[in-house]
Amino acid sequence: MKKIKLLFRIGYVYHKAAFDPVIEHILNDEKYDVWFSLDQEKKRRFLILDIPFQNETIEAWKKQGYRFTTETRGFDIVITGDTLRNAAEYGKTMLVFLNHGTGIKNILYRNLARAANDKYQIFVEGPHRVNSLLNSPSLGKSEVHLVGLPKLDFLLQGRYDDTDKLLRRWRLDPQKKTVLFAPTYKPTCLYTVKDDIFEQTKQFNLIIKLHPYSWMGKYAPHRQHRIYERRVKKYAHAVLLPFEEYNIVPFYAAADTVISEASSTVFDFLVTGKHGIVLDLPCDRMKHSDGEALLEIDNRDFLKGAFVHIESGNQVQEAIEQSLHPTEEMKQKASQYREQYFYKPDGRATERFVKKMEQLFAEGNHFNIP
């Protein structure tokens, strides 16, 4: 039987976190001929030069048997974490879109609008996303399928439950509660809380996970990571995860609460049953260069009543205590949000994803045809 030639078009290293459970599943299935591509990983130097960057993680993947290619044609299925700028170059193929980052940013809809003539099979995490896409003029020819979020399967399966080991690896104290600070790069609170986040968490472990763009210098300045590299040296209770630590999901298990503003981290963390903290931003004034709002949902309203909302860094310590001791009303509200945003968070989203993908492929009429 001819094998299905499948390409995981990763784009950036950090996109792979969304694919990992699917990659494991498909690599163990003999009917697939699996390849990988990584075509966007670059760091900006001297303000204008984008230098291709191949870190040690990629070399480790090659040693594990991952086969990388620069070819775009000849694949039956292409799985991507973002829309493709050059979808026509992939020829007739089934384009499978598995979003690299869920959340409240509107970049998904903006990118789809630019790719109106391309047909993607979009796999989404919950009822909210289904409704948003089906009611969006950006959907175009693409189709939407509800399966849950494969990215979180390993977490929900308990694979990351040895949190003591993870904390000791980063020289943190397993006896303390752990705060995960995961700001996005735009719109961001990292400038606002750069001192408070350290000073007000001294009784806890503090894990700082910056967005990869905060390290790369292209979409955000290098000073974003330098601010935290300088400060973290002064605080024994804190660790700044390096750029190479691409997968945030294990840290969801280790964290007792999360602090962010508009990162997909806040969205994902809802699944854990724990409560987080949202630093409110003046989102009505935050827009793309063309005047469109940065966020689909105003972050001042997102998960309101379930997660703690604050307006400044000096509220961090009190907010942590609130998130660690949620009221019954907060728990009930969080449960309602989970039903709205996530479909069956049972650790089996990958199975549903692969089953549906194979069904669509067998039907033969879901291809993107340039």
SELOSE-473606 format. One record per residue (C-alpha): residue number from 1; x negated, z negated, y negated. Coordinates in steps of 0.05 Angstrom, whole numbers, plus 5000, padded with zeros to 4 digits. Example, Ala and Ser with C-alpha at 12.3 -4.5 7.8 and 13.67 -1.06 7.14 Angstrom:
pos | c1 | c3 | c2
1 | 4754 | 4844 | 5090
2 | 4727 | 4857 | 5021
! end
This chain:
pos | c1 | c3 | c2
1 | 5000 | 5000 | 5000
2 | 4974 | 5018 | 4931
3 | 4957 | 4958 | 4890
4 | 4988 | 4944 | 4822
5 | 4932 | 4952 | 4771
6 | 4942 | 4897 | 4720
7 | 4904 | 4882 | 4656
8 | 4903 | 4815 | 4621
9 | 4888 | 4836 | 4551
10 | 4865 | 4769 | 4523
11 | 4845 | 4788 | 4453
12 | 4815 | 4721 | 4433
13 | 4787 | 4669 | 4482
14 | 4838 | 4617 | 4461
15 | 4895 | 4663 | 4480
16 | 4876 | 4653 | 4553
17 | 4905 | 4583 | 4553
18 | 4974 | 4615 | 4552
19 | 4955 | 4658 | 4612
20 | 4917 | 4609 | 4657
21 | 4974 | 4591 | 4705
22 | 4995 | 4665 | 4710
23 | 4923 | 4686 | 4721
24 | 4915 | 4637 | 4778
25 | 4980 | 4660 | 4810
26 | 4965 | 4734 | 4805
27 | 4892 | 4729 | 4827
28 | 4917 | 4697 | 4891
29 | 4965 | 4755 | 4904
30 | 4932 | 4812 | 4943
31 | 4980 | 4865 | 4917
32 | 4946 | 4863 | 4848
33 | 4882 | 4895 | 4824
34 | 4866 | 4849 | 4766
35 | 4823 | 4864 | 4704
36 | 4810 | 4829 | 4638
37 | 4793 | 4852 | 4568
38 | 4771 | 4813 | 4507
39 | 4766 | 4856 | 4445
40 | 4776 | 4812 | 4384
41 | 4729 | 4753 | 4391
42 | 4686 | 4756 | 4329
43 | 4655 | 4709 | 4278
44 | 4647 | 4728 | 4205
45 | 4577 | 4722 | 4176
46 | 4554 | 4732 | 4104
47 | 4628 | 4735 | 4081
48 | 4637 | 4808 | 4102
49 | 4606 | 4821 | 4171
50 | 4648 | 4809 | 4233
51 | 4600 | 4799 | 4291
52 | 4625 | 4805 | 4363
53 | 4618 | 4736 | 4395
54 | 4610 | 4725 | 4470
55 | 4607 | 4651 | 4484
56 | 4587 | 4614 | 4548
57 | 4660 | 4608 | 4570
58 | 4664 | 4683 | 4580
59 | 4601 | 4683 | 4621
60 | 4630 | 4628 | 4664
61 | 4692 | 4670 | 4676
62 | 4649 | 4728 | 4699
63 | 4615 | 4682 | 4749
64 | 4684 | 4663 | 4775
65 | 4696 | 4736 | 4791
66 | 4735 | 4758 | 4730
67 | 4725 | 4833 | 4720
68 | 4721 | 4854 | 4647
69 | 4733 | 4924 | 4622
70 | 4736 | 4962 | 4556
71 | 4783 | 5014 | 4587
72 | 4854 | 5017 | 4562
73 | 4886 | 5071 | 4605
74 | 4905 | 5072 | 4679
75 | 4939 | 5004 | 4683
76 | 5009 | 4995 | 4712
77 | 5020 | 4930 | 4674
78 | 4986 | 4902 | 4612
79 | 4997 | 4828 | 4596
80 | 4981 | 4811 | 4524
81 | 4987 | 4748 | 4481
82 | 4997 | 4788 | 4418
83 | 5024 | 4856 | 4397
84 | 4974 | 4913 | 4404
85 | 4950 | 4951 | 4343
86 | 4937 | 5012 | 4387
87 | 4991 | 5009 | 4441
88 | 4990 | 5085 | 4448
89 | 4919 | 5081 | 4474
90 | 4944 | 5045 | 4536
91 | 4986 | 5104 | 4557
92 | 5049 | 5097 | 4598
93 | 5049 | 5025 | 4621
94 | 5093 | 4964 | 4623
95 | 5073 | 4922 | 4563
96 | 5085 | 4848 | 4577
97 | 5084 | 4802 | 4518
98 | 5070 | 4728 | 4533
99 | 5061 | 4694 | 4466
100 | 4993 | 4660 | 4459
101 | 5024 | 4608 | 4412
102 | 5096 | 4585 | 4406
103 | 5120 | 4548 | 4345
104 | 5152 | 4558 | 4278
105 | 5107 | 4611 | 4246
106 | 5140 | 4679 | 4235
107 | 5079 | 4720 | 4255
108 | 5112 | 4742 | 4320
109 | 5169 | 4775 | 4282
110 | 5123 | 4806 | 4231
111 | 5079 | 4837 | 4284
112 | 5138 | 4864 | 4323
113 | 5164 | 4896 | 4259
114 | 5098 | 4933 | 4253
115 | 5104 | 4956 | 4325
116 | 5176 | 4981 | 4321
117 | 5161 | 5042 | 4363
118 | 5129 | 5003 | 4420
119 | 5168 | 4974 | 4477
120 | 5148 | 4904 | 4500
121 | 5177 | 4861 | 4555
122 | 5177 | 4795 | 4517
123 | 5178 | 4731 | 4558
124 | 5200 | 4670 | 4520
125 | 5203 | 4595 | 4527
126 | 5273 | 4576 | 4507
127 | 5343 | 4592 | 4480
128 | 5322 | 4587 | 4407
129 | 5270 | 4643 | 4416
130 | 5319 | 4687 | 4453
131 | 5371 | 4680 | 4398
132 | 5320 | 4690 | 4342
133 | 5292 | 4753 | 4373
134 | 5359 | 4784 | 4392
135 | 5383 | 4773 | 4321
136 | 5320 | 4797 | 4289
137 | 5313 | 4868 | 4261
138 | 5241 | 4865 | 4285
139 | 5258 | 4870 | 4359
140 | 5262 | 4945 | 4359
141 | 5257 | 4975 | 4429
142 | 5231 | 4911 | 4461
143 | 5269 | 4869 | 4512
144 | 5273 | 4793 | 4518
145 | 5269 | 4752 | 4581
146 | 5279 | 4676 | 4587
147 | 5232 | 4642 | 4636
148 | 5203 | 4579 | 4603
149 | 5131 | 4570 | 4581
150 | 5078 | 4584 | 4635
151 | 5025 | 4555 | 4589
152 | 5051 | 4485 | 4604
153 | 5059 | 4491 | 4679
154 | 4993 | 4457 | 4697
155 | 5011 | 4399 | 4650
156 | 5080 | 4391 | 4680
157 | 5052 | 4396 | 4751
158 | 5007 | 4336 | 4736
159 | 4941 | 4372 | 4741
160 | 4916 | 4338 | 4678
161 | 4939 | 4268 | 4695
162 | 4869 | 4239 | 4702
163 | 4866 | 4224 | 4628
164 | 4814 | 4168 | 4636
165 | 4764 | 4219 | 4661
166 | 4778 | 4265 | 4603
167 | 4771 | 4210 | 4551
168 | 4705 | 4185 | 4581
169 | 4678 | 4256 | 4580
170 | 4685 | 4254 | 4505
171 | 4659 | 4182 | 4500
172 | 4726 | 4153 | 4482
173 | 4758 | 4088 | 4505
174 | 4812 | 4097 | 4559
175 | 4840 | 4028 | 4540
176 | 4860 | 4052 | 4471
177 | 4918 | 4095 | 4450
178 | 4897 | 4166 | 4433
179 | 4916 | 4208 | 4372
180 | 4909 | 4284 | 4375
181 | 4900 | 4316 | 4307
182 | 4913 | 4390 | 4313
183 | 4923 | 4424 | 4246
184 | 4932 | 4499 | 4242
185 | 4890 | 4541 | 4194
186 | 4947 | 4566 | 4149
187 | 4989 | 4532 | 4124
188 | 4945 | 4472 | 4136
189 | 4941 | 4397 | 4123
190 | 4868 | 4392 | 4142
191 | 4845 | 4389 | 4069
192 | 4897 | 4337 | 4051
193 | 4880 | 4286 | 4106
194 | 4806 | 4298 | 4115
195 | 4790 | 4224 | 4099
196 | 4854 | 4189 | 4118
197 | 4855 | 4217 | 4188
198 | 4790 | 4180 | 4202
199 | 4802 | 4117 | 4163
200 | 4872 | 4104 | 4187
201 | 4859 | 4115 | 4261
202 | 4801 | 4066 | 4273
203 | 4841 | 4025 | 4323
204 | 4855 | 4087 | 4365
205 | 4818 | 4145 | 4397
206 | 4819 | 4205 | 4352
207 | 4813 | 4275 | 4381
208 | 4808 | 4331 | 4330
209 | 4825 | 4401 | 4354
210 | 4820 | 4453 | 4300
211 | 4851 | 4522 | 4305
212 | 4800 | 4572 | 4330
213 | 4806 | 4611 | 4265
214 | 4780 | 4549 | 4229
215 | 4713 | 4563 | 4263
216 | 4710 | 4638 | 4257
217 | 4707 | 4650 | 4182
218 | 4752 | 4711 | 4180
219 | 4823 | 4686 | 4169
220 | 4801 | 4618 | 4146
221 | 4736 | 4596 | 4112
222 | 4680 | 4564 | 4151
223 | 4687 | 4502 | 4107
224 | 4748 | 4483 | 4148
225 | 4705 | 4463 | 4207
226 | 4646 | 4440 | 4165
227 | 4690 | 4387 | 4131
228 | 4703 | 4355 | 4198
229 | 4633 | 4365 | 4227
230 | 4605 | 4324 | 4169
231 | 4656 | 4268 | 4173
232 | 4662 | 4258 | 4248
233 | 4590 | 4235 | 4253
234 | 4608 | 4172 | 4215
235 | 4664 | 4150 | 4262
236 | 4651 | 4126 | 4333
237 | 4725 | 4128 | 4351
238 | 4731 | 4203 | 4336
239 | 4710 | 4268 | 4368
240 | 4714 | 4339 | 4341
241 | 4725 | 4386 | 4399
242 | 4677 | 4445 | 4395
243 | 4699 | 4517 | 4385
244 | 4685 | 4531 | 4459
245 | 4738 | 4481 | 4481
246 | 4791 | 4534 | 4480
247 | 4848 | 4501 | 4519
248 | 4886 | 4446 | 4484
249 | 4936 | 4433 | 4540
250 | 4896 | 4379 | 4577
251 | 4893 | 4340 | 4512
252 | 4969 | 4338 | 4510
253 | 4965 | 4295 | 4572
254 | 4912 | 4249 | 4543
255 | 4945 | 4241 | 4475
256 | 4997 | 4188 | 4460
257 | 5017 | 4223 | 4396
258 | 4999 | 4286 | 4358
259 | 4992 | 4300 | 4283
260 | 5000 | 4369 | 4254
261 | 5040 | 4409 | 4204
262 | 5060 | 4477 | 4231
263 | 5017 | 4486 | 4293
264 | 5047 | 4506 | 4359
265 | 5017 | 4440 | 4383
266 | 5076 | 4403 | 4353
267 | 5124 | 4451 | 4387
268 | 5091 | 4445 | 4455
269 | 5082 | 4369 | 4451
270 | 5157 | 4360 | 4452
271 | 5156 | 4377 | 4526
272 | 5113 | 4316 | 4543
273 | 5169 | 4267 | 4525
274 | 5123 | 4234 | 4475
275 | 5133 | 4235 | 4400
276 | 5091 | 4266 | 4346
277 | 5080 | 4266 | 4271
278 | 5093 | 4324 | 4224
279 | 5059 | 4326 | 4157
280 | 5108 | 4359 | 4110
281 | 5085 | 4417 | 4067
282 | 5120 | 4451 | 4008
283 | 5139 | 4509 | 4054
284 | 5186 | 4541 | 4003
285 | 5124 | 4558 | 3962
286 | 5082 | 4583 | 4020
287 | 5087 | 4658 | 4030
288 | 5051 | 4718 | 4058
289 | 5021 | 4766 | 4008
290 | 5084 | 4809 | 4012
291 | 5128 | 4749 | 3992
292 | 5156 | 4733 | 4060
293 | 5156 | 4660 | 4080
294 | 5099 | 4637 | 4126
295 | 5146 | 4597 | 4172
296 | 5209 | 4614 | 4209
297 | 5232 | 4542 | 4202
298 | 5214 | 4497 | 4144
299 | 5167 | 4446 | 4174
300 | 5200 | 4391 | 4134
301 | 5262 | 4401 | 4178
302 | 5228 | 4417 | 4244
303 | 5241 | 4364 | 4297
304 | 5270 | 4319 | 4243
305 | 5298 | 4255 | 4273
306 | 5255 | 4261 | 4335
307 | 5184 | 4265 | 4306
308 | 5160 | 4223 | 4248
309 | 5153 | 4261 | 4182
310 | 5103 | 4241 | 4129
311 | 5084 | 4269 | 4061
312 | 5013 | 4245 | 4052
313 | 4952 | 4222 | 4090
314 | 4959 | 4149 | 4070
315 | 5022 | 4145 | 4114
316 | 4984 | 4163 | 4178
317 | 4974 | 4093 | 4207
318 | 5047 | 4073 | 4198
319 | 5070 | 4139 | 4226
320 | 5027 | 4130 | 4288
321 | 5060 | 4063 | 4301
322 | 5129 | 4094 | 4293
323 | 5113 | 4151 | 4340
324 | 5086 | 4103 | 4393
325 | 5149 | 4061 | 4390
326 | 5206 | 4111 | 4381
327 | 5277 | 4087 | 4372
328 | 5333 | 4106 | 4420
329 | 5359 | 4153 | 4367
330 | 5291 | 4188 | 4365
331 | 5291 | 4195 | 4440
332 | 5361 | 4224 | 4442
333 | 5345 | 4273 | 4386
334 | 5281 | 4295 | 4422
335 | 5322 | 4309 | 4485
336 | 5369 | 4353 | 4445
337 | 5311 | 4392 | 4416
338 | 5280 | 4402 | 4485
339 | 5344 | 4435 | 4509
340 | 5344 | 4479 | 4447
341 | 5271 | 4501 | 4449
342 | 5252 | 4499 | 4523
343 | 5282 | 4529 | 4585
344 | 5271 | 4488 | 4649
345 | 5206 | 4451 | 4634
346 | 5195 | 4440 | 4708
347 | 5125 | 4469 | 4720
348 | 5153 | 4533 | 4751
349 | 5156 | 4580 | 4692
350 | 5099 | 4621 | 4721
351 | 5139 | 4634 | 4784
352 | 5199 | 4658 | 4743
353 | 5154 | 4700 | 4699
354 | 5121 | 4736 | 4757
355 | 5186 | 4746 | 4795
356 | 5220 | 4777 | 4734
357 | 5158 | 4819 | 4716
358 | 5157 | 4848 | 4787
359 | 5231 | 4862 | 4784
360 | 5224 | 4901 | 4719
361 | 5164 | 4939 | 4746
362 | 5202 | 4959 | 4809
363 | 5261 | 4984 | 4768
364 | 5212 | 5033 | 4734
365 | 5249 | 5041 | 4669
366 | 5216 | 4987 | 4627
367 | 5152 | 5023 | 4608
368 | 5124 | 5036 | 4540
369 | 5117 | 5112 | 4533
370 | 5075 | 5135 | 4474
! end
